[in-house]
């Protein structure tokens, strides 16, 4: 029987794929998502609120990441893929709008939107790939796990908030853990990452752009909070500077010392699917750190003169710590080792926790910013020294 593969939907592998205007347009919805998440955490600065924000962030990242993999396989400029992207945007916009009440009266809206995005997108990929395509077996496995996860999400929407949190966490866990075991599903077998044929450079660029989206929200949050201050005196200006410098340090730590190398590593890997899966897990941690840091920046501007309460300490220290940890894991994937500067930064942040109860919100925020700047500077110096040594070795070998 003849196979049917609508090749016009698929990206050509003759040249490296670049991020398209359609994908950049799609990411605009996720600027709103990141803003909603940081505001939700700021308004629910408790342990329960942090867990609720975490599980919603897992859903947001899953929706974005799986769509990024879709446009890695399918050409965004084709009318079918473009229509699918814009449809996902519409549903995602409703989902983002429902996020502040996801653990209230709009839980079903949030869960249904997420299930529609995950199941609908994968079903569309399965139909578009056509019978006989080597992508079909994996798409079937992904669809099966999407459906299993959807049961937890929709079921959780009918439960009380505490049980809803547990069921939604299970739904997120299903989709995060399944790829670790080759998407193994009864009756459908399992795959290896070697079968996940992707354009590594494209996926690296997509992840980098999401980091920009998250950092942009962090700067936006600082600007809005600063604009709401009635007086712009030295304390307010200093608080604003702390947030901005911290964002610059996070940008520097990621883009100056690892992003180009990451694209090179995944493009030249013998198993780009495996590296791509690692990107999936490291960036969910890394971007979570940026979101929590955005909350910390708003706290520094709004409550800088007050002594830090324990949940404020959690945001002020937790944001940079999560970011450093995620960035360290990312560089472990790229370079094969954990950077000492990041480990040192995490140790200093842990020590700051003992002094935090005696510090103002501003003082603690300033201290964490200093830590981030020092880590970024050290990492940048070591990277340049390493590059010079490598160049000298190549020059010596040539002679």
N, C-alpha and C positions, 0 to 999 in steps of 0.2 A: 504494500500500500504506500502510495506516495506521501511524503511528509509535507506539512504546511508550516513554513516559517516566514512570517511577514518581516523579512529582513530590513524593510524600510524603517521599522520601528527601532531597530537595534543600532547602537553606536558603532561606528567603524573603528576597528582596532589598527588601522593602517597608520594612524598618527595619534600622538598623545591627546587625550580629551582635555579640553579646557572648560572651566566653569562658565555656563551660559547665562545670558541675561534672564532667562526664565527661572533659573535656579536662584539668582540673586533676588529677583522679585519675590519668589517663594519665601525666602528667608526673612522678608519684612514681617511676616506674621510672627516669627519667632523672636523678633525684637519685643513685640507686645507680650509674648509668653514670658520672657525673662523679666520684664518689668512687673508683670502680674505676680510672678513667683517671689521676687524680692519684696514687693509690697505686702504680700500675704505673710511672709516670714516676719517682716517688721511689725505688722499688726497682731501677730500671734507669737510673740517672742517668749515661748514656753517650750518645754521638752516635747509636749504633744504637738504644738504648732510646728516645731522643727521636723518631727517625723512625718507630719502631714505634707509639709512642703517637700520633703525628700521623696515621698512616693509619687507626688504629682510631677516632680522634676524627672523621675524615672520615666513616667509616661510621656512627657514632653520630648525627652531625648530619644526614646524609642521611635516616636512618630517622625522626628526629623531624621534620625540616622538611617532608618529603613528606607525613607524616601531618597536620601542621598545615595544609598546603594542602588535604588531603582534607576535613578538618572545616570548612574555609572554604567548600567547595562543598556538602557533605552535612551534614544536620542531625544533630548528635550525640545528640539526644534520641530519634531514631527507633530502634526495636529493632534494625534491621539495622546501622546505623552504630555503635550502642553495642556490639553483638556483635563487630563488626570491630575496634573500638578495644580491647576487652578481650582479644580473641584476639592482637592485636599486642602488647599488654602482656605476655602470658604468654610469647610467643616472645622478646620483648626481654629479659625477666627471665632467661631461660636464656642468651641471648647475653651479657648483662652478667656473669652468673656464670662464663661460659667465658672472659671477657676476660683474666684474669691468665695463662691458659695458651693464649692465642690463637696465639702463636708457638711453642707446644709441642704437647702431645698433644691439645689441644682446639681446634685450628685448624679442623677440619672442622665441629665444632659451631658455632663462631662464624660461619663463612662460610655454612653452611646456614641458620642463623637469619636472617642478614642478607638472603640471597637470598629466603627465604620471605616476610619482611616486605615487601621492595620489590616483588617480582613478585606476591605474593598480594594485597597491598593494591591495586595498580593494576588487576589483573584484576577484583577486586571492584568497583572504581569503574566500570570499563568495563561490567560487567554491570548495575550499578545504574542507570547513566545511561540505558540503553535506546537502542534504535536511533532515529536521527534527532535525537538531542540534539546541540547544537552543541559539547558537551564531548567527544564521542566521538573525533573525529580526533586531538585532543591526547592523550587517554588511550591511544590506540593507539601513538602515537609514544613516549610515556613507557614503556609496557610493552615496546616493542621495545628501547629502550636499557637498561631494567632487566634484560632477558634477556641482552643482550650483556655487561653488567657482571657478572652472575651467573656467567658462564663464567669470567671472570678470578678471581672470589672463590673459587669451588669448585675450580677448577684449582689455584689457589695453595695451597689447604689440603693438597694432596698433595705440594707441593714442599718443599725444604729452607728453613729460615727466611729466608735472604738472598733467594732467588728468590721466596719467598712474599711478602716485603715488596714486591718489584718488581711482581709480578702484582696484588697487592691495591691498590697505588698506581695501577696502570693501571685497575683496576675502579672505583676512586673517581673518577679523572680522567674517565672516560667519562660518569659521571652529573653531574659538575660542569660539564663543557665543553658537553655537548649542548644545554642551554638557551640558551647563548650564541649558538648558530646556529639558533635556532628549532626545536630538537628534530628537525632535518632528518634523515630516514631514507629510504633507497632504497625506492621504491614507495609511501611514505606522505606524501611532500611535507614541507613545513615550515610553521611557523606564525609569527605575529608576536605580540609581547607584548600587542598590543591585543585579541587573542583570549583572553587569559588573564583571564577575567572573575572577579575576586575582590573580596571585601570588604576594602578596604585597612586600615581601622581594626582589624578583627579580627586580621589578620595581624601588624600592628604590636604589638598587645597580646600576642599569642602569643610573639613574639620577646622582648618586654620581660619576660614571665614566665620565659622560659628564662634570661635574665640573672639574675633573682632566684634561680632554682634554683642556678645556678653560684656566685653570691655566697654563698648559704646554705651550700654545700658548703665554700667557702673559710673561712667562720667556723667551721663544724663541725670542719674539720681543725685549725684553731688551738686550738679548745677541747679536742679530744681530745689533741693533742700537749702542751698545757699541763697537762692533767689527769694525764698520765703522768710529769710531772716530780716527782722525789722531794721536792725543796725548792722552796718558793715565796718566794724572796728577791728582792731588788731586780733582779738581772739577769734572772731568769725573768719577773718582772712586766713589765719593760721590753720584753722580747722579745714577750710576749703582746700588749702595747699596740701595738707596731709592726705586727703582723699585723692587729689589729682596725682601727686607724686607716687602714691601707692599703685595707682592704675598704670602709670608709666613704667614702674618697676615690674609689674606683672607682664606688661607687653614686652619689655626688654628681655625678661627671663625666658619667654617663649619664642619670640620671633627673632631675636638677635643670636640666640645660642643653639637653636635646635630645629626651627621650622624648615629651613632649606635642606638640611641634612636628612630630615624625616622624609621629605618628598623623594630625595635621591635613594634612600634605603628601600622604601616601598616600591619604587619604580624598578630597581635592579634586584629585587628579591626573587629567589626561585619559587617562593610560595607567597605571593602578594596577598592571597586570601587570609592567611594566618596573621600577617602583619596588620591587615585591615581590621581583623577582629580585635586585635590588641588596641588599635586606635579607638575602636568602639568602646572598650572598657576604660581606657585611661582618660579619654576626654570627658566622659560622664563625671568623673571625679574632679578633673581639672576645672571644668566650667562651673561645677557646683561651688568650688572655692571662690570663683569670681562673683557668683550670685550672693553668697554669704558676705563677701567683702564689700559689695555694694550696700548691703544693709548696715555693715559696720561704718561705712563712710557717712551714711545718713545719721547714724547715732552720734558720731563725732561732731558733726555740724550742729545737730539739734540739741544735744545734751552734753556738750563737751565739758562744761564746768562741774557737772555732777559726779559723784563717786560712782564707779562702775558697779552695777548689780550683777548677780551671777549669770543671768541670761545674756546681759550685754557683754560680759566677759566672754561668754561662749561664742558670740558673733565676732567680737573684736579679735580674739585669738584663733577661733575656729576657721574663719574665712582664709586668712593667710596660711594656716596649717594645712587645710584641705588642698589649697592651691599648690603649695610646695610639695605635698605628698603626690598629688596627681601629676605635677610636672616632673617629679623624680621618676615616677613609673613610666611616663612618656619617654624620658631620656634613657631609661633602662631599655626600652624597646628599640630606640634609635641607635644608641651607642653601645649597648650591651653591659652597662654598669650604672650603679646609682651614684649620682654626683655628690661629692662630699660637702659641697656648699649647701645643698638642700638639706642634707642630714643635719649639718651644723645649725642651719636656720630652724629646723624643727626642734632641736634640743633647746635653743635659746627661747623659742616660743613657749615650750613646756616650762622652762624656768620662770618666765614672766608670769605664769599662772599663779605662782606663789606670792608675787608682789602685787598682783592685780587688785585684790581687795583694798589696798591702801592707795590706789592711784585713781585719778579722775579719768573719765571717758576719753578726754583729749589726750592726756599723758599716755594712756595705754595705746590709743590709736597711733600716736606719734611714734611710740616705741616699736610697734609692729611694722610701721612703714620703714623705719630705720633698718630693721632686720631684713625686710624685702629688698631694700636698696642695696644693702651690703651683699646679700646673696647674688643679686643681679650683677653687681660690679665684679665680684670675685669670679663668677661663672664666665663673664665676658672676657676678663683678663686671661683666665686659664684657657679659654677657647682660642683666643688669638695667639697665645704662646704655643699651644698645640699645633695650630695652623702653620706658624712660622717654622717649628721644628720639622713638620711634615714636608714643607717646601724645601728646607735645607737638605733633608734626607733624599728627596727626589733629585735635587741639584747635584748632590754628591754621587748618587748612583749614575746620573747621566755622564759625569766625568770619569 
